[in-house]
Amino acid sequence: MDEQRGLSKRLQRAGHILILLCVILAGSVFFTKDVNAASFSNTQREYINVLSKLMMEGTVTQNMDVYGSVSQGSSGRACLRVAAINNRAAIMAERIDFLDSNWSQYYAVEKEGNATVFNSTKLISRTKFQRRYKKIIKGLDEVLESVESSMTQADKAMAVYTYFAKNTIYRESADAHTGYDVLVKHIGVCDGLANAYALAMNTLGIPCAVVSNYSKNHSWNVIKLNGKWYYVDLTNGVGTGKHEGAVVSYESFLVGKKGFLKTHPGYKAKDLYGQGNSNDLNMRGIPISNSDYIKDNKEIKNALKARTCTFYRKGFWYWISQDNSLKCSTLQGKKTKTVYSPSGGRYIGWIEPYNHYIIFSMNSGIYKMGFVKRNPVLLRKVDEREESSEVSDPLGKLIYIGLFTVKKGGFFFYYISDRKEAPFYAGWTGETDDTKPYA
């Protein structure tokens, strides 16, 4: 039953990509909410569809005489820009960096004598393009598995942010900047993270652009929710290791102008707008929020600053409060509920979901608990051999389990130290005695 449920969810989530591809192939362009489809005529929309198909198929040149009247001038360039924004995966597959509309150097619809021709400059062979494109779509599929159909747009932005932050190592590579290595190899740098995030957001129909600030040698995203734009900086979310082996920081997620400056020491107001962006946005003209999406006075925000483990289920995000209770609320901190409060000096260290269970560490044990029947069941307790390992001890003489992860099949891996270099151990959510250490 669990396998069938998992397959159903996977098919549901992968539907985002299938819908996108089918829509383009069928000749109906995918517009994000930031692109006003009504501002284009039927002929222009048809023209954008054709451009999208040519980009997705990696076409080098194509006669476009039938669209000669709509392909030129500022409106023609606007159509080409819309096609490019909605085909980030194809442009990424071409090894083209999307920053500052860099794609415009490689795509053009031009007059050649009396003919109107689509031309594109290619950096790689068509065979390699197709291979890269398939890998990008596969990687994007994995990203969107983190998205639930019941999520709001902000929830989706959070889920994708969390996925990238948890699964990406900040490191230079041959293709770290386009976003390809972020999706395929799980490594990248600031502009690669921003490009990958923008691809995922636009695939979900959420307007998102990459902002470049060359004076700071940095790139980040702006994302539009409910008519306002917010900043998202995945670079600040990757590899921070702030508490108990945590690797995610949400301090630069959906922040306003004040929040961005607070989390970027040395930046001034002028730096907020960058020197360019991927979508040709007028950064000083768009309505960028002054305040953060999650307000400072909300309990969830303070909780995520302290311990950044969190997960989503049926409209709620689950998190560990500062008073050491497992709680849930909406992303904006509304409808806060207490799920479980330990007693007798017990301390919740980490939480992860697995199927219909909450898996959590408490002192020296790992437990599972149902979402409805909230009776913790011990899965694994630290034994004497593990206690002899080097353990950092912020709670006096208490041995505790810090970070752990739950993998497919119900196996979990955990540390009893803040240091990731320390030995880690493994167990299984289905039994308590099928556990052995892994060096």
C-alpha positions as a Markdown table, in Angstrom:
| # | Residue | x | y | z |
|---|---|---|---|---|
| 1 | Met | 0.0 | 0.0 | 0.0 |
| 2 | Asp | 2.8 | 2.4 | 0.9 |
| 3 | Glu | 4.6 | 1.7 | -2.4 |
| 4 | Gln | 1.4 | 2.4 | -4.3 |
| 5 | Arg | 0.9 | 5.6 | -2.4 |
| 6 | Gly | 4.5 | 6.6 | -3.1 |
| 7 | Leu | 4.1 | 5.9 | -6.8 |
| 8 | Ser | 0.9 | 7.9 | -7.0 |
| 9 | Lys | 2.5 | 10.9 | -5.3 |
| 10 | Arg | 5.5 | 10.6 | -7.7 |
| 11 | Leu | 3.3 | 10.6 | -10.7 |
| 12 | Gln | 1.3 | 13.5 | -9.4 |
| 13 | Arg | 4.4 | 15.6 | -8.8 |
| 14 | Ala | 6.0 | 14.7 | -12.1 |
| 15 | Gly | 2.9 | 16.0 | -13.7 |
| 16 | His | 4.2 | 19.5 | -13.5 |
| 17 | Ile | 6.9 | 18.7 | -16.0 |
| 18 | Leu | 4.7 | 16.5 | -18.2 |
| 19 | Ile | 2.1 | 19.2 | -18.5 |
| 20 | Leu | 4.8 | 21.8 | -19.4 |
| 21 | Leu | 6.3 | 19.6 | -22.1 |
| 22 | Cys | 2.9 | 18.5 | -23.5 |
| 23 | Val | 1.6 | 22.1 | -23.6 |
| 24 | Ile | 4.6 | 23.3 | -25.6 |
| 25 | Leu | 4.5 | 20.4 | -28.0 |
| 26 | Ala | 0.8 | 20.8 | -28.5 |
| 27 | Gly | 1.3 | 24.5 | -29.5 |
| 28 | Ser | 0.1 | 26.3 | -26.4 |
| 29 | Val | 2.8 | 28.3 | -24.6 |
| 30 | Phe | 3.2 | 28.2 | -20.8 |
| 31 | Phe | 2.8 | 31.7 | -19.3 |
| 32 | Thr | 3.9 | 32.4 | -15.8 |
| 33 | Lys | 1.6 | 34.7 | -13.9 |
| 34 | Asp | 4.0 | 37.5 | -14.4 |
| 35 | Val | 3.6 | 37.3 | -18.2 |
| 36 | Asn | 0.3 | 38.9 | -19.2 |
| 37 | Ala | -0.9 | 36.5 | -21.9 |
| 38 | Ala | -3.8 | 38.9 | -22.8 |
| 39 | Ser | -1.2 | 41.5 | -23.9 |
| 40 | Phe | -0.3 | 39.2 | -26.8 |
| 41 | Ser | -2.4 | 38.8 | -29.9 |
| 42 | Asn | -3.4 | 35.3 | -31.1 |
| 43 | Thr | -0.7 | 35.4 | -33.8 |
| 44 | Gln | 1.9 | 36.5 | -31.3 |
| 45 | Arg | 1.0 | 33.6 | -28.9 |
| 46 | Glu | 1.2 | 31.2 | -31.8 |
| 47 | Tyr | 4.6 | 32.7 | -32.7 |
| 48 | Ile | 5.8 | 32.2 | -29.1 |
| 49 | Asn | 4.6 | 28.6 | -29.2 |
| 50 | Val | 6.7 | 28.0 | -32.4 |
| 51 | Leu | 9.8 | 29.7 | -30.9 |
| 52 | Ser | 9.4 | 27.6 | -27.7 |
| 53 | Lys | 9.3 | 24.4 | -29.8 |
| 54 | Leu | 12.4 | 25.4 | -31.7 |
| 55 | Met | 14.3 | 26.1 | -28.5 |
| 56 | Met | 13.2 | 22.9 | -26.9 |
| 57 | Glu | 14.1 | 20.8 | -29.9 |
| 58 | Gly | 17.5 | 22.5 | -30.3 |
| 59 | Thr | 16.9 | 23.8 | -33.8 |
| 60 | Val | 19.8 | 25.6 | -35.4 |
| 61 | Thr | 17.9 | 27.5 | -38.2 |
| 62 | Gln | 14.3 | 27.7 | -39.4 |
| 63 | Asn | 12.4 | 29.8 | -42.0 |
| 64 | Met | 9.8 | 32.0 | -40.2 |
| 65 | Asp | 8.3 | 33.9 | -43.2 |
| 66 | Val | 4.8 | 33.2 | -41.9 |
| 67 | Tyr | 5.6 | 35.3 | -38.8 |
| 68 | Gly | 7.5 | 38.0 | -40.5 |
| 69 | Ser | 5.1 | 40.8 | -39.4 |
| 70 | Val | 5.2 | 39.9 | -35.7 |
| 71 | Ser | 8.8 | 38.9 | -35.3 |
| 72 | Gln | 10.4 | 42.3 | -35.7 |
| 73 | Gly | 10.7 | 45.4 | -33.4 |
| 74 | Ser | 10.1 | 45.6 | -29.7 |
| 75 | Ser | 7.1 | 43.3 | -29.7 |
| 76 | Gly | 9.0 | 40.6 | -31.6 |
| 77 | Arg | 11.8 | 40.8 | -29.0 |
| 78 | Ala | 9.2 | 40.5 | -26.2 |
| 79 | Cys | 7.9 | 37.3 | -27.8 |
| 80 | Leu | 11.4 | 35.9 | -28.0 |
| 81 | Arg | 12.0 | 36.8 | -24.4 |
| 82 | Val | 8.9 | 35.0 | -23.2 |
| 83 | Ala | 9.8 | 31.9 | -25.2 |
| 84 | Ala | 13.3 | 32.0 | -23.6 |
| 85 | Ile | 12.0 | 32.5 | -20.0 |
| 86 | Asn | 9.7 | 29.5 | -20.4 |
| 87 | Asn | 12.4 | 27.3 | -21.9 |
| 88 | Arg | 15.1 | 27.7 | -19.3 |
| 89 | Ala | 15.7 | 23.9 | -19.4 |
| 90 | Ala | 16.6 | 24.0 | -23.1 |
| 91 | Ile | 18.8 | 27.0 | -22.7 |
| 92 | Met | 20.6 | 25.3 | -19.8 |
| 93 | Ala | 21.0 | 22.2 | -21.9 |
| 94 | Glu | 22.8 | 24.4 | -24.5 |
| 95 | Arg | 25.3 | 25.4 | -21.9 |
| 96 | Ile | 24.1 | 29.0 | -22.0 |
| 97 | Asp | 24.1 | 31.0 | -18.8 |
| 98 | Phe | 20.7 | 32.7 | -18.4 |
| 99 | Leu | 22.0 | 35.7 | -16.5 |
| 100 | Asp | 21.3 | 39.2 | -17.7 |
| 101 | Ser | 19.4 | 37.8 | -20.8 |
| 102 | Asn | 22.7 | 36.3 | -22.0 |
| 103 | Trp | 20.5 | 33.9 | -24.0 |
| 104 | Ser | 19.8 | 36.8 | -26.5 |
| 105 | Gln | 23.3 | 36.5 | -27.8 |
| 106 | Tyr | 22.5 | 33.0 | -29.0 |
| 107 | Tyr | 18.9 | 33.3 | -30.4 |
| 108 | Ala | 17.6 | 35.7 | -33.0 |
| 109 | Val | 14.9 | 36.1 | -35.6 |
| 110 | Glu | 16.4 | 38.1 | -38.4 |
| 111 | Lys | 15.8 | 39.3 | -41.9 |
| 112 | Glu | 18.0 | 37.6 | -44.5 |
| 113 | Gly | 17.1 | 39.3 | -47.8 |
| 114 | Asn | 13.4 | 38.9 | -48.1 |
| 115 | Ala | 13.2 | 36.0 | -45.7 |
| 116 | Thr | 12.6 | 35.9 | -42.0 |
| 117 | Val | 14.8 | 33.3 | -40.3 |
| 118 | Phe | 15.2 | 31.9 | -36.8 |
| 119 | Asn | 18.9 | 31.4 | -36.1 |
| 120 | Ser | 20.6 | 30.0 | -33.0 |
| 121 | Thr | 24.3 | 29.8 | -32.2 |
| 122 | Lys | 25.2 | 26.4 | -30.8 |
| 123 | Leu | 28.1 | 25.6 | -28.4 |
| 124 | Ile | 27.7 | 21.9 | -28.3 |
| 125 | Ser | 26.6 | 19.1 | -30.7 |
| 126 | Arg | 22.9 | 18.2 | -31.1 |
| 127 | Thr | 23.5 | 14.8 | -29.6 |
| 128 | Lys | 25.0 | 16.2 | -26.5 |
| 129 | Phe | 22.2 | 18.8 | -26.3 |
| 130 | Gln | 19.6 | 16.0 | -26.3 |
| 131 | Arg | 21.5 | 14.0 | -23.7 |
| 132 | Arg | 21.9 | 17.1 | -21.4 |
| 133 | Tyr | 18.2 | 18.1 | -21.8 |
| 134 | Lys | 17.0 | 14.6 | -20.7 |
| 135 | Lys | 19.3 | 14.8 | -17.6 |
| 136 | Ile | 18.0 | 18.2 | -16.8 |
| 137 | Ile | 14.3 | 17.1 | -17.0 |
| 138 | Lys | 15.2 | 14.1 | -14.8 |
| 139 | Gly | 16.8 | 16.3 | -12.2 |
| 140 | Leu | 13.9 | 18.7 | -12.4 |
| 141 | Asp | 11.5 | 15.8 | -11.8 |
| 142 | Glu | 13.4 | 14.9 | -8.7 |
| 143 | Val | 13.2 | 18.4 | -7.4 |
| 144 | Leu | 9.4 | 18.6 | -8.0 |
| 145 | Glu | 8.9 | 15.4 | -6.0 |
| 146 | Ser | 9.2 | 17.7 | -3.0 |
| 147 | Val | 6.1 | 19.6 | -4.1 |
| 148 | Glu | 2.6 | 18.6 | -2.9 |
| 149 | Ser | -0.6 | 19.4 | -4.8 |
| 150 | Ser | -2.1 | 21.0 | -1.6 |
| 151 | Met | 0.7 | 23.5 | -1.3 |
| 152 | Thr | 0.3 | 27.2 | -1.8 |
| 153 | Gln | 2.8 | 29.0 | -4.1 |
| 154 | Ala | 4.8 | 30.0 | -1.0 |
| 155 | Asp | 4.8 | 26.4 | 0.2 |
| 156 | Lys | 6.1 | 25.3 | -3.2 |
| 157 | Ala | 8.8 | 27.9 | -3.0 |
| 158 | Met | 9.8 | 26.6 | 0.4 |
| 159 | Ala | 9.8 | 23.0 | -0.6 |
| 160 | Val | 12.0 | 23.6 | -3.6 |
| 161 | Tyr | 14.3 | 25.8 | -1.6 |
| 162 | Thr | 14.7 | 23.1 | 1.0 |
| 163 | Tyr | 15.4 | 20.4 | -1.6 |
| 164 | Phe | 18.2 | 22.4 | -3.2 |
| 165 | Ala | 19.7 | 23.5 | 0.1 |
| 166 | Lys | 19.7 | 19.9 | 1.5 |
| 167 | Asn | 21.0 | 18.3 | -1.7 |
| 168 | Thr | 23.6 | 20.7 | -3.1 |
| 169 | Ile | 27.2 | 21.2 | -2.3 |
| 170 | Tyr | 28.6 | 24.7 | -2.9 |
| 171 | Arg | 31.5 | 24.0 | -5.2 |
| 172 | Glu | 32.9 | 25.2 | -8.5 |
| 173 | Ser | 32.7 | 22.8 | -11.5 |
| 174 | Ala | 32.8 | 22.8 | -15.3 |
| 175 | Asp | 29.0 | 23.6 | -15.4 |
| 176 | Ala | 28.4 | 25.1 | -12.0 |
| 177 | His | 27.0 | 28.4 | -13.3 |
| 178 | Thr | 24.2 | 27.5 | -15.7 |
| 179 | Gly | 22.4 | 25.4 | -13.1 |
| 180 | Tyr | 23.0 | 22.1 | -15.0 |
| 181 | Asp | 25.4 | 20.7 | -12.3 |
| 182 | Val | 23.0 | 21.7 | -9.6 |
| 183 | Leu | 20.3 | 19.6 | -11.1 |
| 184 | Val | 22.4 | 16.7 | -12.4 |
| 185 | Lys | 25.4 | 16.5 | -10.0 |
| 186 | His | 24.1 | 18.4 | -7.0 |
| 187 | Ile | 27.0 | 20.8 | -7.0 |
| 188 | Gly | 27.1 | 24.5 | -8.0 |
| 189 | Val | 27.8 | 28.1 | -7.1 |
| 190 | Cys | 25.5 | 31.1 | -6.5 |
| 191 | Asp | 24.4 | 31.7 | -10.1 |
| 192 | Gly | 24.0 | 28.0 | -10.8 |
| 193 | Leu | 21.7 | 27.7 | -7.7 |
| 194 | Ala | 19.8 | 30.7 | -8.7 |
| 195 | Asn | 19.3 | 29.5 | -12.3 |
| 196 | Ala | 18.2 | 26.0 | -11.1 |
| 197 | Tyr | 15.7 | 27.6 | -8.6 |
| 198 | Ala | 14.3 | 29.9 | -11.3 |
| 199 | Leu | 13.8 | 27.0 | -13.6 |
| 200 | Ala | 11.8 | 25.0 | -11.0 |
| 201 | Met | 9.8 | 28.1 | -10.0 |
| 202 | Asn | 8.8 | 29.0 | -13.5 |
| 203 | Thr | 8.0 | 25.4 | -14.2 |
| 204 | Leu | 5.5 | 25.6 | -11.3 |
| 205 | Gly | 4.0 | 28.8 | -12.8 |
| 206 | Ile | 5.6 | 31.1 | -10.2 |
| 207 | Pro | 7.4 | 34.2 | -11.6 |
| 208 | Cys | 11.1 | 34.1 | -10.6 |
| 209 | Ala | 14.2 | 35.8 | -12.0 |
| 210 | Val | 17.9 | 35.7 | -11.3 |
| 211 | Val | 19.5 | 39.0 | -10.1 |
| 212 | Ser | 23.2 | 39.6 | -10.8 |
| 213 | Asn | 25.3 | 42.0 | -8.7 |
| 214 | Tyr | 28.8 | 42.1 | -10.2 |
| 215 | Ser | 30.2 | 44.5 | -7.7 |
| 216 | Lys | 29.5 | 41.9 | -5.0 |
| 217 | Asn | 30.3 | 38.9 | -7.4 |
| 218 | His | 27.0 | 37.3 | -6.4 |
| 219 | Ser | 23.6 | 36.2 | -7.8 |
| 220 | Trp | 20.3 | 35.5 | -6.1 |
| 221 | Asn | 16.6 | 35.2 | -7.0 |
| 222 | Val | 13.5 | 37.4 | -6.8 |
| 223 | Ile | 10.2 | 35.6 | -6.7 |
| 224 | Lys | 6.6 | 37.0 | -7.0 |
| 225 | Leu | 3.9 | 36.0 | -4.5 |
| 226 | Asn | 0.5 | 37.7 | -4.2 |
| 227 | Gly | 1.6 | 40.7 | -6.2 |
| 228 | Lys | 4.8 | 41.4 | -4.3 |
| 229 | Trp | 8.4 | 40.4 | -5.0 |
| 230 | Tyr | 10.6 | 38.8 | -2.4 |
| 231 | Tyr | 14.3 | 37.9 | -2.3 |
| 232 | Val | 15.6 | 34.3 | -2.1 |
| 233 | Asp | 19.3 | 33.5 | -1.7 |
| 234 | Leu | 20.0 | 29.8 | -1.9 |
| 235 | Thr | 23.7 | 30.3 | -1.4 |
| 236 | Asn | 22.9 | 31.4 | 2.2 |
| 237 | Gly | 20.9 | 28.2 | 2.6 |
| 238 | Val | 23.5 | 25.7 | 1.6 |
| 239 | Gly | 26.1 | 24.2 | 3.9 |
| 240 | Thr | 25.7 | 26.5 | 6.9 |
| 241 | Gly | 25.8 | 23.7 | 9.5 |
| 242 | Lys | 24.4 | 26.0 | 12.2 |
| 243 | His | 23.0 | 23.5 | 14.7 |
| 244 | Glu | 23.3 | 19.8 | 15.3 |
| 245 | Gly | 24.7 | 19.2 | 11.8 |
| 246 | Ala | 22.0 | 21.2 | 10.1 |
| 247 | Val | 22.7 | 22.1 | 6.5 |
| 248 | Val | 19.9 | 24.5 | 5.7 |
| 249 | Ser | 19.4 | 28.2 | 6.7 |
| 250 | Tyr | 16.1 | 30.0 | 5.9 |
| 251 | Glu | 17.4 | 33.4 | 6.9 |
| 252 | Ser | 17.5 | 34.5 | 3.2 |
| 253 | Phe | 14.3 | 32.8 | 2.1 |
| 254 | Leu | 11.4 | 35.1 | 1.0 |
| 255 | Val | 12.8 | 38.1 | 2.7 |
| 256 | Gly | 12.1 | 41.8 | 1.9 |
| 257 | Lys | 14.5 | 44.6 | 1.5 |
| 258 | Lys | 15.3 | 44.9 | 5.2 |
| 259 | Gly | 15.7 | 41.2 | 5.7 |
| 260 | Phe | 18.0 | 40.9 | 2.7 |
| 261 | Leu | 20.3 | 43.7 | 3.9 |
| 262 | Lys | 20.3 | 42.1 | 7.4 |
| 263 | Thr | 21.5 | 38.8 | 6.1 |
| 264 | His | 24.0 | 40.2 | 3.7 |
| 265 | Pro | 26.6 | 42.2 | 5.8 |
| 266 | Gly | 28.3 | 45.0 | 3.8 |
| 267 | Tyr | 25.4 | 45.4 | 1.3 |
| 268 | Lys | 23.8 | 48.8 | 0.8 |
| 269 | Ala | 20.4 | 49.7 | -0.5 |
| 270 | Lys | 21.7 | 50.2 | -4.0 |
| 271 | Asp | 23.0 | 46.6 | -4.0 |
| 272 | Leu | 19.4 | 45.2 | -3.7 |
| 273 | Tyr | 18.7 | 45.8 | -7.4 |
| 274 | Gly | 21.9 | 44.3 | -8.9 |
| 275 | Gln | 23.3 | 45.3 | -12.3 |
| 276 | Gly | 21.2 | 43.0 | -14.3 |
| 277 | Asn | 18.6 | 40.2 | -14.2 |
| 278 | Ser | 17.5 | 37.2 | -16.3 |
| 279 | Asn | 14.0 | 38.5 | -17.1 |
| 280 | Asp | 14.7 | 42.1 | -18.0 |
| 281 | Leu | 12.8 | 43.3 | -14.9 |
| 282 | Asn | 12.9 | 46.9 | -13.9 |
| 283 | Met | 14.1 | 46.1 | -10.4 |
| 284 | Arg | 13.5 | 49.7 | -9.1 |
| 285 | Gly | 10.0 | 49.7 | -10.6 |
| 286 | Ile | 8.6 | 46.3 | -9.4 |
| 287 | Pro | 6.9 | 46.2 | -6.0 |
| 288 | Ile | 9.6 | 44.5 | -3.8 |
| 289 | Ser | 8.3 | 43.9 | -0.3 |
| 290 | Asn | 10.0 | 45.8 | 2.5 |
| 291 | Ser | 9.2 | 43.1 | 5.1 |
| 292 | Asp | 9.8 | 39.4 | 5.1 |
| 293 | Tyr | 7.1 | 36.9 | 4.0 |
| 294 | Ile | 7.4 | 35.2 | 7.4 |
| 295 | Lys | 7.1 | 37.9 | 10.0 |
| 296 | Asp | 9.7 | 38.1 | 12.8 |
| 297 | Asn | 7.1 | 37.8 | 15.5 |
| 298 | Lys | 5.9 | 34.4 | 14.3 |
| 299 | Glu | 7.1 | 31.4 | 16.3 |
| 300 | Ile | 7.9 | 29.4 | 13.2 |
| 301 | Lys | 10.5 | 32.0 | 12.1 |
| 302 | Asn | 12.3 | 31.9 | 15.5 |
| 303 | Ala | 12.2 | 28.1 | 15.5 |
| 304 | Leu | 13.7 | 27.8 | 12.0 |
| 305 | Lys | 16.5 | 30.1 | 13.1 |
| 306 | Ala | 17.4 | 27.8 | 15.9 |
| 307 | Arg | 16.9 | 24.3 | 14.3 |
| 308 | Thr | 16.2 | 24.3 | 10.7 |
| 309 | Cys | 14.7 | 20.8 | 10.3 |
| 310 | Thr | 11.1 | 21.1 | 9.0 |
| 311 | Phe | 8.7 | 19.3 | 6.7 |
| 312 | Tyr | 5.3 | 19.8 | 5.1 |
| 313 | Arg | 2.1 | 17.7 | 5.4 |
| 314 | Lys | -1.4 | 18.6 | 4.5 |
| 315 | Gly | -1.2 | 22.4 | 4.7 |
| 316 | Phe | 1.1 | 22.5 | 7.7 |
| 317 | Trp | 4.9 | 22.8 | 8.3 |
| 318 | Tyr | 6.2 | 20.9 | 11.2 |
| 319 | Trp | 9.0 | 22.3 | 13.3 |
| 320 | Ile | 10.7 | 22.3 | 16.8 |
| 321 | Ser | 9.8 | 25.3 | 18.9 |
| 322 | Gln | 12.1 | 27.1 | 21.2 |
| 323 | Asp | 10.3 | 25.7 | 24.2 |
| 324 | Asn | 11.2 | 22.2 | 22.9 |
| 325 | Ser | 7.8 | 21.1 | 21.5 |
| 326 | Leu | 7.0 | 19.6 | 18.2 |
| 327 | Lys | 4.6 | 22.1 | 16.6 |
| 328 | Cys | 3.0 | 22.8 | 13.2 |
| 329 | Ser | 1.6 | 25.8 | 11.5 |
| 330 | Thr | 1.2 | 27.4 | 8.1 |
| 331 | Leu | 4.3 | 28.9 | 6.5 |
| 332 | Gln | 3.3 | 32.3 | 7.7 |
| 333 | Gly | 2.9 | 31.0 | 11.3 |
| 334 | Lys | -0.9 | 30.9 | 11.4 |
| 335 | Lys | -3.0 | 28.1 | 13.0 |
| 336 | Thr | -0.1 | 27.0 | 15.2 |
| 337 | Lys | -0.7 | 23.7 | 17.0 |
| 338 | Thr | 1.3 | 21.7 | 19.5 |
| 339 | Val | 1.8 | 18.1 | 18.2 |
| 340 | Tyr | 3.9 | 16.7 | 21.0 |
| 341 | Ser | 5.6 | 18.1 | 24.1 |
| 342 | Pro | 8.2 | 15.9 | 25.8 |
| 343 | Ser | 8.4 | 15.8 | 29.6 |
| 344 | Gly | 10.8 | 14.7 | 32.2 |
| 345 | Gly | 13.9 | 16.5 | 30.8 |
| 346 | Arg | 13.6 | 14.9 | 27.4 |
| 347 | Tyr | 14.8 | 17.0 | 24.5 |
| 348 | Ile | 13.8 | 16.8 | 20.8 |
| 349 | Gly | 16.8 | 17.0 | 18.5 |
| 350 | Trp | 15.6 | 16.5 | 15.0 |
| 351 | Ile | 12.5 | 15.6 | 13.0 |
| 352 | Glu | 11.9 | 13.9 | 9.6 |
| 353 | Pro | 8.8 | 12.5 | 7.9 |
| 354 | Tyr | 8.5 | 8.9 | 6.7 |
| 355 | Asn | 5.3 | 7.7 | 5.1 |
| 356 | His | 2.5 | 8.2 | 7.7 |
| 357 | Tyr | 5.0 | 8.6 | 10.6 |
| 358 | Ile | 7.0 | 11.4 | 12.2 |
| 359 | Ile | 10.5 | 10.1 | 12.9 |
| 360 | Phe | 12.2 | 12.2 | 15.6 |
| 361 | Ser | 15.2 | 12.0 | 17.9 |
| 362 | Met | 14.8 | 12.6 | 21.6 |
| 363 | Asn | 17.8 | 12.5 | 23.9 |
| 364 | Ser | 19.6 | 9.2 | 23.1 |
| 365 | Gly | 16.9 | 7.6 | 21.1 |
| 366 | Ile | 15.1 | 7.7 | 17.8 |
| 367 | Tyr | 11.3 | 7.4 | 17.9 |
| 368 | Lys | 8.4 | 7.1 | 15.4 |
| 369 | Met | 5.0 | 8.6 | 16.0 |
| 370 | Gly | 1.8 | 8.7 | 14.0 |
| 371 | Phe | 0.3 | 12.0 | 12.9 |
| 372 | Val | -3.1 | 11.0 | 14.5 |
| 373 | Lys | -2.0 | 8.5 | 17.2 |
| 374 | Arg | 0.8 | 10.5 | 18.8 |
| 375 | Asn | 2.3 | 7.7 | 21.0 |
| 376 | Pro | 6.1 | 7.7 | 20.5 |
| 377 | Val | 7.6 | 4.2 | 19.8 |
| 378 | Leu | 11.3 | 3.7 | 20.4 |
| 379 | Leu | 13.2 | 2.6 | 17.3 |
| 380 | Arg | 16.8 | 2.9 | 18.4 |
| 381 | Lys | 18.7 | 3.8 | 21.5 |
| 382 | Val | 22.4 | 4.8 | 21.7 |
| 383 | Asp | 24.4 | 1.8 | 23.0 |
| 384 | Glu | 27.6 | 1.8 | 25.1 |
| 385 | Arg | 29.9 | 1.5 | 22.0 |
| 386 | Glu | 28.3 | 4.6 | 20.4 |
| 387 | Glu | 28.6 | 6.5 | 23.7 |
| 388 | Ser | 32.3 | 6.0 | 23.6 |
| 389 | Ser | 32.5 | 8.0 | 20.4 |
| 390 | Glu | 33.5 | 11.7 | 20.6 |
| 391 | Val | 30.3 | 13.5 | 21.5 |
| 392 | Ser | 29.8 | 17.3 | 21.8 |
| 393 | Asp | 27.5 | 17.8 | 24.8 |
| 394 | Pro | 25.6 | 21.1 | 25.0 |
| 395 | Leu | 23.1 | 19.7 | 27.6 |
| 396 | Gly | 25.5 | 18.8 | 30.4 |
| 397 | Lys | 26.2 | 15.1 | 30.5 |
| 398 | Leu | 23.3 | 14.0 | 28.4 |
| 399 | Ile | 24.1 | 11.8 | 25.4 |
| 400 | Tyr | 21.8 | 12.9 | 22.5 |
| 401 | Ile | 21.3 | 12.2 | 18.8 |
| 402 | Gly | 21.6 | 15.2 | 16.6 |
| 403 | Leu | 21.1 | 15.2 | 12.8 |
| 404 | Phe | 19.6 | 12.1 | 11.2 |
| 405 | Thr | 18.1 | 11.3 | 7.7 |
| 406 | Val | 15.6 | 8.8 | 6.6 |
| 407 | Lys | 16.1 | 7.1 | 3.3 |
| 408 | Lys | 14.0 | 4.9 | 1.0 |
| 409 | Gly | 13.1 | 1.6 | 2.6 |
| 410 | Gly | 12.8 | 3.2 | 6.0 |
| 411 | Phe | 16.5 | 3.1 | 6.9 |
| 412 | Phe | 17.8 | 6.0 | 8.9 |
| 413 | Phe | 21.3 | 7.3 | 9.5 |
| 414 | Tyr | 22.2 | 9.4 | 12.5 |
| 415 | Tyr | 25.1 | 11.2 | 14.3 |
| 416 | Ile | 25.7 | 11.5 | 18.0 |
| 417 | Ser | 28.0 | 14.5 | 17.5 |
| 418 | Asp | 27.6 | 17.9 | 16.0 |
| 419 | Arg | 30.6 | 17.1 | 13.8 |
| 420 | Lys | 29.8 | 15.4 | 10.5 |
| 421 | Glu | 33.3 | 13.9 | 10.6 |
| 422 | Ala | 32.2 | 11.7 | 13.5 |
| 423 | Pro | 31.1 | 8.1 | 13.0 |
| 424 | Phe | 27.5 | 7.7 | 12.0 |
| 425 | Tyr | 25.1 | 4.8 | 12.6 |
| 426 | Ala | 22.1 | 3.2 | 10.9 |
| 427 | Gly | 18.8 | 1.7 | 11.8 |
| 428 | Trp | 15.5 | 0.8 | 10.4 |
| 429 | Thr | 12.1 | 2.3 | 11.1 |
| 430 | Gly | 10.4 | -1.1 | 11.0 |
| 431 | Glu | 12.4 | -2.8 | 13.8 |
| 432 | Thr | 14.6 | -1.8 | 16.7 |
| 433 | Asp | 17.1 | -4.7 | 16.6 |
| 434 | Asp | 18.2 | -4.5 | 12.9 |
| 435 | Thr | 20.9 | -1.9 | 13.5 |
| 436 | Lys | 24.6 | -1.8 | 12.9 |
| 437 | Pro | 27.2 | 1.0 | 12.8 |
| 438 | Tyr | 28.7 | 2.4 | 9.6 |
| 439 | Ala | 32.1 | 3.9 | 9.8 |
